[in-house]
Amino acid sequence: MRHTCLAVLLSCLATFVSALEIEDYRLFPGTGDRVLRVISTGDLEVFEPYLLAFQARQPSLSIDYTVVSSAQLYQAIRGGAVFDLALSSAMDLQFQLANDGFAQSHRSETTTSLPDWARWRDLIFAFTAEPAVVVLSTQRFEGLDLPTTRQELVTLLREYPDRFDGAVGTYDVRDSGLGYLFATQEARSTDAYWRLSEVMGRLNPQLYCCSGQMIDDVAEGRLAFAYNVLGSYAADRLARDSGGRVQILGMQDFTNVILRTAIVPTTARETAAAGALIDMLADLGQREAPGDWPLPPLGQTGTDNLVEFGPIRLGPALMVYLDPLNRRAFLTEWENAMEQR
């Protein structure tokens, strides 16, 4: 009977999920009938340790884990998709969902112990802080002085255009929610963003949806560097890169630090289990040392030699660039800068 119920549930879920552009998927079977449905932007290899640790606490619970882009996650929850937990690196889109009534409240001793900047109205909870970094190919940069600021990077690209033509990677902010967040926050904070974008735009930049793909292409030598990728993914790849093919740079003039967040959608059915997983993640987020977990805690970034500017805060200011007129104006300027060929 248990397997019949589970099969029916997964069949119904598959009908909806087929409309999503799924990047990865896995079912972690439990011993009982209950299923916790999680939609996430987090790569499976990154989140698997957390899911297994949670399932060890609740072995009867099956965990259905679907990986999509941040934009797809936002559209799915806004469209009424039935998931019990939504985990995303695009904190502006998560905040918009919470603010617009697509999240239900969860309150516990663990969540109330989070810093004020890491939670909002018992609706959205941060559990890790991650910087945007530059990941470079050591082979492609051989013989060059490594830039430490955006202006130094601009100067380098101008001096060696042939070396970097077609070998610069960054997000396609029209499709990537996280890329759009990084870009808009950086544009608000430093004029160097647009100067760098214009220079990269003359070099036939390669545009991506996700950090993982960019980092892979740097490691394989197809890119000289990837700009504004998640530091946690870069650190994980660096730890596995025994050949010394990649190196992480944190820009010393300005660093974006995003909060990876969780919400319980209003369509959630396993709210108790979703809340329990939030509590586990929030508790790990407040640990003092990184330990063996893939993602850094809220108080640390997981990368060395990085100037700290504090995380982007959860609040209404996140929605400024989600306004349709502001978004259209920003994307027009971005396209003019990045698509010059």
C-alpha positions, 0 to 999 in steps of 0.5 A: 500500500505504501509503495502504491501511494508513493507511486501515485503521488510521484506520478501526479508530481511528474505531471507538473514537473514535466512543465519545469526545466529540471536540472537534476532530480532524486528521490530519497526513499524513506520507510513510510508513506510521507514525502517531503517535496523540496524544490531547490536551486542547490546542486544535488552534490552540494545538498545531498549531505544535508538531505541524508542528515535530515533523513537520518533524523526522520527515516520514515520520511521520503525526500523528493528533491528537484533542482531548477533555476531560480527563475523556474523556482519562482515561477513554479511557486507563484504558479501554485506548484505543490512543494513543501519547501523552496530553497533558493540562492536568488534572495530577491525572488524569494523575498518577493514570494514571501512578501506577495503571500506565497509563503506561510509562517514558521516559527521555532526557537531555532529560527528566532535565534537567527540574526535579524538580517537573516530572517523576515517576518517568520516567512523567509530564513537564511541559512548560509552566506555566500560571496560572488567571486571570480574563478580563473584558469591558472593556465590562461592567466600564466605570466599575468599579474592577477587583478584584485579590483574591477579596475585592474581587471578592466585594465587587463582585459583592455591590454590583452583582448586577443587572449580573452576574446571568447573566453570570458564567462558570466551569467545571462541575467535575463534568465538567471535569477541569481545572476540578475541579483548579483548584477543589480546589487553590484551596479547599485554599489560600484560604478566599476560594474558598468565599465567592466561590463562594457569591456567584457561585451567587446570580448564575445562573452559566454553567457550562462545560467548557472555557476556550476557550468561556468566553473566546469568550463574554467576548469576545462580551459574553455574559459579564462575566467568566470565572473560573479560565480557562487563562492561555495561552488568554487571552493568545492571545485577547488577542493576537488581540483588536484591539478591546480587548474582553477583559482578563486579571486575575491575582488577587493574593491567590492564583494556581493554576499548573498543569503541562501534562503528557505520558504514554506510555500502556501501549497505545502502539505508536509509543513511540520517536516519542512519546518524541521528541515528549516530548523536543521539548516538554520542551526547549521547556518549558525555554527561557528566553524565550517566543518565538513558541510559543503556550504559555509555558515552565515558568519563565514564565506568559505573563501580565504582573503576575501574583503567582507562587506556584509551580506545583502539584507533581507528587506523591501529594497530587494524588490526595487529591480523586480519592478517591471519598469526598473527591470526592463531599463536595467536589462536594456542597459545590460544588453547594450553593454554585453552584446556589442557584436 
